[in-house]
Amino acid sequence: MSFTSDYAACLQRYFASIGYNYQPLPPPIPEYWERLHTWVVDVLGPTTTWSNKQLAALEHAAGIYIERAYGYASLDVQFLYARLTALCLFVDDSIENDTLFVDVAKFSHRMYRGQEQQHPALALYQATMQELSDIHGNNTVLRDLAVLPWIVHIDACMIEKQILSLEQGDEDTKDACASRKASHSNVLALAPKFPHYMRGKSGIAEAYAALIFKATKEQDLPLIRYVRALPDLLFFLEVNNDVLSFYKEELAGETYNLIHLRTQSLASVGAKGSGFDGQWTTQDTVRLLCDELRDSVLRIDGLFRLEQCERSMRGEWDEKDGVNDLDDIDLEIARQWRFARDGNIAFHLDCKRYQLDFLKQAVMDGN
């Protein structure tokens, strides 16, 4: 079986196991896209050296993600998160720009010291984070969940750049790094949790999880109703993206991602897989992660009583189900989780960035 067909089959099994059904992209909201386009062209664009084509791709990826996965939110909240997502993608995709990263390395220090960011895109990034803080009022916990990951992502970019620089090395440093590279497999064996540590830093998952419970500036859902689901929510948001962006990254030859790092770690400790002579492969890791995703999603569904809430919203609650003790907060959380749950998958199928038309067609044929 080819990589593409094996990958598609694995993802389809994951979708079926959580009861996912693809729904076509709803009609776009003109105001949302007009505001985002104007901001990208007139505000973000002048702070970068990117071409119009690059900016258009950035606008598409950021805009469709928020629209598809968090379309229940108000236009103001969607627009705010779309801007932050675009800025984050810009920083992430500029990792090889040494000039930018001189300022990226000083980003958090300047912010903590109340100093002006020297790069205009980073100044815009900080100002937009401040807007995000403002919408959370007195909800300190949700504010920190929403804001801090955008800062931590900068750390992840710096760590990734340093690791890649060491591993790739120029001709003058290769000999000096040789002994460290020779012990690479031993390091992987002794650091099995490192891939998820890096993913936690880079994924901004807490910020997007916070958005599930903040549809409008006024919405204030009790923390106790959702806090226990956060660990699985973070895993879903991070790893769902990993498995659905893996195809694109394989085509591009990218190897610094969760799937490759975890594959190396598992192979180094002798895990048995489907490769030659029982070698653990990236496809084995994709299967493993899909199983772990299934378990996380079903746990979240249970914590939020998703099936019961949806039956109640459809007016299908029956006497045999007992007393309906669901309240409006239960229904709000379930509705927003369902949208984010299915929307995070649909986004990857719809977005050109991920090149998953073959998988989207297979899913639609199977619906």
C-alpha positions as CSV (number, residue, x, y, z in Angstrom):
1,M,0.0,0.0,0.0
2,S,1.4,3.4,-0.9
3,F,2.0,6.1,1.6
4,T,-0.9,8.2,0.4
5,S,-3.5,5.4,0.5
6,D,-2.2,4.1,3.9
7,Y,-2.3,7.6,5.3
8,A,-5.9,8.2,4.0
9,A,-7.1,4.8,5.4
10,C,-5.6,5.6,8.8
11,L,-7.3,9.0,8.9
12,Q,-10.6,7.7,7.7
13,R,-10.6,5.1,10.6
14,Y,-9.9,7.9,13.0
15,F,-12.8,10.0,11.7
16,A,-15.2,7.0,11.8
17,S,-14.2,6.1,15.3
18,I,-15.4,9.5,16.6
19,G,-18.4,9.8,14.4
20,Y,-17.1,12.6,12.2
21,N,-19.1,13.6,9.2
22,Y,-17.8,16.2,6.8
23,Q,-20.1,19.1,6.3
24,P,-19.6,21.5,3.3
25,L,-18.0,24.9,4.0
26,P,-20.9,27.3,4.7
27,P,-21.2,30.5,2.7
28,P,-18.5,33.0,3.7
29,I,-19.5,36.1,5.8
30,P,-18.5,39.1,3.6
31,E,-17.8,41.4,6.5
32,Y,-15.4,39.0,8.2
33,W,-13.4,38.4,5.0
34,E,-13.4,42.1,4.0
35,R,-12.1,43.2,7.4
36,L,-9.4,40.5,7.3
37,H,-8.3,41.3,3.8
38,T,-8.1,45.0,4.5
39,W,-6.0,44.3,7.6
40,V,-3.6,41.9,5.8
41,V,-3.1,44.3,2.9
42,D,-3.0,47.6,4.7
43,V,-1.6,46.7,8.2
44,L,0.3,43.4,8.1
45,G,1.7,43.6,4.6
46,P,3.7,46.8,5.1
47,T,5.5,45.3,8.1
48,T,6.8,42.3,6.0
49,T,8.8,41.7,2.8
50,W,6.3,39.1,1.7
51,S,4.9,39.0,-1.8
52,N,1.2,39.5,-2.5
53,K,0.9,35.7,-3.2
54,Q,2.4,34.9,0.2
55,L,0.1,37.3,2.0
56,A,-2.9,35.9,0.2
57,A,-2.0,32.4,1.2
58,L,-1.5,33.6,4.8
59,E,-4.9,35.3,4.7
60,H,-6.6,32.2,3.4
61,A,-5.0,29.9,6.0
62,A,-5.7,32.1,9.0
63,G,-9.1,33.2,7.9
64,I,-10.5,29.8,7.0
65,Y,-9.2,28.2,10.2
66,I,-11.1,30.6,12.4
67,E,-14.2,30.6,10.2
68,R,-14.3,26.8,10.0
69,A,-13.4,25.8,13.6
70,Y,-14.8,28.8,15.6
71,G,-17.5,30.2,13.4
72,Y,-19.9,30.2,16.4
73,A,-17.9,33.2,17.8
74,S,-18.9,36.8,17.2
75,L,-17.3,38.6,14.2
76,D,-15.1,40.7,16.5
77,V,-13.7,37.6,18.3
78,Q,-13.2,35.8,15.0
79,F,-11.4,38.7,13.5
80,L,-9.1,39.1,16.5
81,Y,-8.1,35.4,16.5
82,A,-7.7,35.4,12.7
83,R,-5.2,38.3,13.0
84,L,-3.2,36.6,15.7
85,T,-3.2,33.4,13.7
86,A,-1.9,35.2,10.7
87,L,0.8,36.9,12.7
88,C,1.8,33.6,14.3
89,L,2.0,31.9,10.9
90,F,4.2,34.8,9.6
91,V,6.7,34.4,12.5
92,D,6.6,30.6,12.1
93,D,7.2,30.7,8.4
94,S,10.0,33.2,8.8
95,I,12.2,31.0,11.0
96,E,15.0,31.1,8.4
97,N,15.0,34.9,8.4
98,D,18.0,35.7,10.6
99,T,17.3,39.5,10.5
100,L,13.8,39.0,11.9
101,F,15.0,36.5,14.5
102,V,17.4,39.0,16.0
103,D,14.3,40.8,17.1
104,V,12.3,37.6,17.8
105,A,15.0,36.6,20.3
106,K,14.4,39.8,22.3
107,F,10.6,39.8,21.9
108,S,9.6,38.6,25.4
109,H,12.3,40.6,27.2
110,R,11.1,43.8,25.5
111,M,7.5,43.1,26.3
112,Y,8.3,42.3,30.0
113,R,10.4,45.5,30.2
114,G,7.7,47.6,28.6
115,Q,10.1,48.5,25.7
116,E,9.0,49.0,22.1
117,Q,9.3,46.1,19.7
118,Q,11.9,47.0,17.0
119,H,10.3,44.9,14.2
120,P,7.0,46.3,13.1
121,A,5.4,42.9,12.7
122,L,6.3,42.0,16.3
123,A,5.0,45.3,17.5
124,L,1.7,44.4,15.8
125,Y,1.8,40.9,17.3
126,Q,2.2,42.4,20.8
127,A,-0.6,45.0,20.3
128,T,-3.0,42.3,19.1
129,M,-2.2,40.1,22.1
130,Q,-3.1,43.1,24.3
131,E,-6.5,43.3,22.5
132,L,-7.0,39.7,23.3
133,S,-6.3,40.3,27.0
134,D,-8.8,43.2,27.0
135,I,-11.8,41.0,26.0
136,H,-11.5,38.7,29.0
137,G,-12.5,41.3,31.6
138,N,-12.0,39.9,35.1
139,N,-11.6,36.3,34.1
140,T,-7.9,35.9,34.9
141,V,-7.6,32.2,34.3
142,L,-9.2,32.2,30.9
143,R,-7.2,35.3,30.0
144,D,-3.9,33.6,30.7
145,L,-5.0,30.5,28.8
146,A,-5.8,32.7,25.8
147,V,-2.8,35.1,25.9
148,L,0.3,33.3,27.2
149,P,0.6,30.7,24.5
150,W,1.2,33.4,21.8
151,I,4.3,34.4,23.9
152,V,5.4,30.8,24.5
153,H,5.2,30.1,20.7
154,I,8.1,32.6,20.3
155,D,10.2,30.4,22.6
156,A,9.4,27.3,20.5
157,C,10.5,29.1,17.3
158,M,13.8,30.0,19.0
159,I,14.4,26.4,20.3
160,E,13.5,24.9,16.9
161,K,15.9,27.3,15.1
162,Q,18.8,26.5,17.5
163,I,18.2,22.7,17.2
164,L,18.0,22.9,13.4
165,S,21.1,25.1,13.2
166,L,23.0,22.6,15.3
167,E,21.8,19.5,13.4
168,Q,22.4,21.0,9.9
169,G,25.6,23.0,10.8
170,D,27.8,24.7,8.4
171,E,31.2,23.3,7.2
172,D,33.1,25.0,10.1
173,T,30.9,23.5,12.8
174,K,30.2,20.0,11.5
175,D,33.3,18.5,12.9
176,A,32.7,20.1,16.3
177,C,29.1,18.7,16.3
178,A,30.1,15.2,15.2
179,S,30.4,13.7,18.6
180,R,27.0,15.1,19.7
181,K,25.4,13.8,16.5
182,A,26.9,10.4,17.1
183,S,25.0,10.1,20.4
184,H,21.7,11.4,18.9
185,S,19.9,8.0,19.2
186,N,20.8,7.7,22.8
187,V,19.5,11.2,23.5
188,L,16.2,10.3,21.8
189,A,15.9,7.1,23.9
190,L,16.4,9.1,27.1
191,A,14.1,11.9,26.2
192,P,10.8,10.3,25.0
193,K,8.7,13.2,26.2
194,F,10.6,15.9,24.4
195,P,8.4,15.7,21.2
196,H,5.3,16.5,23.2
197,Y,7.1,19.1,25.2
198,M,8.0,20.9,22.0
199,R,4.5,20.5,20.6
200,G,3.1,22.0,23.7
201,K,5.2,25.1,23.3
202,S,4.6,25.6,19.6
203,G,0.9,24.6,19.3
204,I,-0.8,27.6,20.9
205,A,-3.5,25.0,21.9
206,E,-4.5,26.7,25.2
207,A,-5.3,29.9,23.3
208,Y,-7.6,28.0,20.9
209,A,-9.1,25.9,23.7
210,A,-9.9,29.2,25.5
211,L,-11.8,30.3,22.4
212,I,-14.1,27.3,22.7
213,F,-15.4,28.9,25.9
214,K,-15.4,32.6,24.7
215,A,-17.7,33.1,21.8
216,T,-18.3,36.8,22.6
217,K,-16.7,39.4,24.8
218,E,-19.7,39.1,27.1
219,Q,-19.8,35.2,27.4
220,D,-18.5,34.1,30.8
221,L,-18.8,30.3,31.2
222,P,-17.9,28.9,34.6
223,L,-14.4,27.5,34.6
224,I,-15.5,24.4,36.7
225,R,-17.7,23.3,33.8
226,Y,-14.8,22.7,31.4
227,V,-11.4,22.8,33.2
228,R,-11.2,19.0,33.6
229,A,-11.4,18.6,29.8
230,L,-8.5,20.9,29.1
231,P,-5.7,18.3,29.0
232,D,-7.5,16.3,26.4
233,L,-8.6,19.4,24.5
234,L,-5.0,20.5,24.3
235,F,-3.9,17.1,23.0
236,F,-6.7,17.1,20.4
237,L,-5.9,20.6,19.1
238,E,-2.2,19.9,18.9
239,V,-2.1,16.3,17.6
240,N,-5.1,16.6,15.3
241,N,-3.2,19.3,13.5
242,D,0.0,17.2,13.5
243,V,-1.6,14.2,11.8
244,L,-3.5,16.3,9.3
245,S,-0.5,18.5,8.3
246,F,1.8,15.5,8.1
247,Y,1.1,14.8,4.4
248,K,2.0,18.4,3.4
249,E,5.2,18.2,5.5
250,E,6.2,14.9,4.0
251,L,5.9,16.3,0.5
252,A,8.0,19.3,1.6
253,G,10.6,17.1,3.2
254,E,10.1,18.6,6.6
255,T,11.3,16.3,9.4
256,Y,11.2,18.5,12.5
257,N,7.7,17.7,13.7
258,L,6.0,15.7,16.4
259,I,5.5,12.6,14.2
260,H,9.2,12.4,13.1
261,L,10.5,13.2,16.6
262,R,8.2,10.6,18.2
263,T,9.1,8.0,15.6
264,Q,12.8,8.5,16.2
265,S,12.2,8.3,20.0
266,L,10.2,5.0,19.7
267,A,12.5,3.5,17.2
268,S,15.5,4.2,19.4
269,V,14.0,2.2,22.3
270,G,13.3,-0.8,20.0
271,A,9.5,-0.4,19.5
272,K,8.3,-2.9,17.0
273,G,6.5,-1.6,13.9
274,S,5.5,-2.3,10.4
275,G,8.8,-1.4,8.7
276,F,11.5,-3.7,7.4
277,D,12.6,-6.2,10.0
278,G,10.0,-4.8,12.4
279,Q,11.3,-1.2,12.4
280,W,9.1,1.5,13.8
281,T,8.0,3.9,11.1
282,T,6.3,7.3,10.8
283,Q,3.2,5.5,9.6
284,D,3.2,3.5,12.8
285,T,3.3,6.8,14.7
286,V,0.4,8.2,12.7
287,R,-1.7,5.1,13.6
288,L,-0.7,5.4,17.3
289,L,-1.6,9.1,17.4
290,C,-4.9,8.5,15.7
291,D,-5.8,6.0,18.4
292,E,-4.8,8.4,21.1
293,L,-6.8,11.2,19.4
294,R,-9.9,8.9,19.3
295,D,-9.6,8.3,23.0
296,S,-9.1,12.0,23.8
297,V,-12.1,13.1,21.7
298,L,-14.4,10.5,23.2
299,R,-13.4,11.5,26.7
300,I,-14.2,15.1,26.0
301,D,-17.5,14.1,24.4
302,G,-18.3,12.3,27.7
303,L,-17.2,15.1,30.0
304,F,-19.4,17.6,28.0
305,R,-22.3,15.1,27.7
306,L,-22.3,15.8,24.0
307,E,-24.7,13.1,22.9
308,Q,-27.2,14.0,25.6
309,C,-27.0,17.7,24.9
310,E,-27.5,17.2,21.2
311,R,-30.5,15.0,21.8
312,S,-31.9,17.6,24.1
313,M,-31.3,20.4,21.6
314,R,-33.1,18.3,18.9
315,G,-36.1,17.8,21.3
316,E,-35.4,14.0,21.4
317,W,-35.1,13.6,25.2
318,D,-37.2,10.7,26.2
319,E,-38.7,9.7,29.6
320,K,-36.5,6.6,29.6
321,D,-33.5,9.0,29.6
322,G,-34.5,10.1,33.1
323,V,-34.7,13.7,34.3
324,N,-33.2,16.2,31.9
325,D,-30.8,18.0,34.2
326,L,-29.0,19.8,31.5
327,D,-29.0,23.6,31.7
328,D,-28.2,26.4,29.2
329,I,-24.5,26.4,30.1
330,D,-24.2,22.6,29.3
331,L,-25.9,23.3,25.9
332,E,-23.6,26.2,25.1
333,I,-20.5,24.3,25.9
334,A,-21.6,21.3,23.9
335,R,-22.7,23.4,20.9
336,Q,-19.3,25.2,20.8
337,W,-17.3,22.1,21.4
338,R,-19.1,20.3,18.5
339,F,-18.4,23.2,16.2
340,A,-14.7,23.3,17.2
341,R,-14.3,19.5,17.2
342,D,-15.6,18.9,13.7
343,G,-14.4,22.3,12.4
344,N,-10.8,21.6,13.3
345,I,-10.9,18.5,11.1
346,A,-12.9,20.1,8.3
347,F,-10.5,23.1,8.2
348,H,-7.6,20.8,7.3
349,L,-9.6,19.2,4.5
350,D,-10.7,22.5,3.1
351,C,-7.5,24.5,3.4
352,K,-5.2,24.5,0.3
353,R,-2.2,24.7,2.6
354,Y,-2.6,21.0,3.6
355,Q,-3.1,19.5,0.1
356,L,-5.7,17.0,1.3
357,D,-8.2,17.0,-1.6
358,F,-7.7,13.2,-2.0
359,L,-8.6,12.7,1.7
360,K,-11.5,15.1,1.6
361,Q,-13.0,13.3,-1.4
362,A,-12.6,9.9,0.3
363,V,-14.4,11.2,3.4
364,M,-17.2,12.7,1.3
365,D,-17.6,9.5,-0.6
366,G,-17.9,7.6,2.7
367,N,-20.4,9.9,4.3
